[in-house]
């Protein structure tokens, strides 16, 4: 289905401003694909898919994104905000469940952020964790 992995395509990571920035880090793609595979294995009777809600950001788009850091990993093609969902009824797997999987399997690496209804992961060098749920 995808041109980067079984479930992921480059177009999903393209900057949303229309500038065409569509590079993506292979480590990030690997982590995201393993996440999809994990939930497909966990819920074998469901059709598990991933939706990238924010991939790459050029500087202009990042500057116009509320709450985005000037050092955002999205600027370097190393980050994605995403939802894992059951494609049958279109119901999302709880973002907390997704974040817990990432914490368990990557305890000493990655940036993992919790947001309302979505998860952030990035392939930065080192480890970062944050929880931005229920913030205005």
C-alpha positions in Angstrom: 0.0 0.0 0.0 2.8 2.4 0.8 5.9 3.4 -1.0 8.0 3.7 2.2 6.7 0.7 4.0 3.7 -1.7 4.0 1.4 1.0 5.5 3.2 4.4 4.9 3.7 6.6 1.9 5.9 9.6 1.4 2.9 11.8 0.5 1.6 11.4 4.1 4.7 13.2 5.5 4.5 16.1 3.0 4.4 19.6 4.7 0.8 20.7 4.8 1.5 24.2 3.5 2.0 23.0 0.0 5.7 23.7 -0.3 6.5 20.1 -1.2 8.9 19.3 1.7 8.5 15.5 1.8 11.7 13.9 3.1 11.3 11.4 5.9 13.7 9.6 8.2 13.9 5.9 7.7 14.1 5.2 11.5 10.8 7.1 12.0 9.2 5.0 9.2 10.4 1.8 10.9 9.1 2.8 14.3 5.7 3.8 12.8 5.4 0.6 10.8 6.3 -1.5 13.8 3.6 0.3 15.7 1.0 -0.5 13.1 2.2 -4.1 13.0 2.0 -4.4 16.8 -1.6 -3.3 16.9 -2.6 -5.5 14.0 -1.1 -8.4 15.9 -2.9 -7.3 19.1 -6.2 -6.9 17.3 -6.1 -9.6 14.6 -9.8 -9.3 13.7 -9.5 -5.6 13.0 -8.1 -3.8 10.0 -5.5 -1.5 11.6 -4.3 1.6 9.8 -2.3 4.7 10.5 -3.1 8.3 9.8 -0.3 10.9 9.9 -1.9 14.1 11.1 1.3 16.1 10.9 4.6 15.0 9.3 7.2 17.4 7.9 7.0 21.1 8.5 8.9 23.8 6.7 10.0 26.7 8.9 7.0 28.9 7.7 4.5 26.2 8.4 6.1 25.4 11.8 6.0 29.1 12.8 2.3 29.1 12.0 1.6 25.9 14.0 0.2 26.6 17.5 2.4 25.3 20.2 5.2 24.1 17.9 8.8 24.5 19.1 11.4 26.4 17.1 13.5 23.2 17.5 10.7 20.8 16.4 11.8 17.5 15.0 9.1 18.0 12.3 11.5 20.6 10.8 14.1 17.8 10.3 11.8 15.1 8.8 12.2 13.1 12.0 8.7 13.5 13.6 5.1 12.5 13.0 1.8 13.1 14.9 -0.5 10.2 14.2 -3.5 8.1 15.0 -3.8 4.3 14.9 -7.3 3.2 14.1 -9.6 0.3 13.1 -10.4 1.0 9.5 -13.6 -1.0 9.6 -15.7 1.4 11.8 -13.0 4.1 11.7 -12.5 4.0 15.5 -9.2 5.2 16.9 -7.1 3.0 19.2 -6.8 5.2 22.4 -3.7 7.5 22.1 -2.7 6.4 25.6 -2.5 2.8 24.5 -0.3 3.8 21.5 2.0 5.9 23.7 2.3 3.1 26.3 3.4 0.7 23.5 6.1 3.2 22.4 7.3 3.8 26.0 7.5 0.0 26.5 9.4 -0.8 23.3 11.6 2.3 23.1 12.4 3.1 26.8 15.7 4.8 26.2 15.2 6.5 22.8 12.8 8.6 20.8 10.7 11.6 21.5 7.2 10.5 22.6 4.5 13.0 23.2 0.9 12.6 24.3 -1.8 14.9 22.9 -5.6 14.7 23.0 -6.5 12.0 20.5 -3.1 11.6 18.9 0.4 10.6 19.6 3.7 12.2 18.6 6.9 10.2 17.9 10.2 11.4 16.7 13.6 9.7 15.9 15.7 12.3 17.7 19.1 11.3 19.2 18.3 10.6 22.8 15.1 10.5 24.7 12.3 13.0 25.4 8.8 12.5 26.9 6.0 15.0 27.4 2.3 15.1 28.0 0.3 17.9 26.5 -3.2 16.5 26.9 -6.0 18.8 28.1 -4.0 22.0 27.4 -5.6 24.8 25.6 
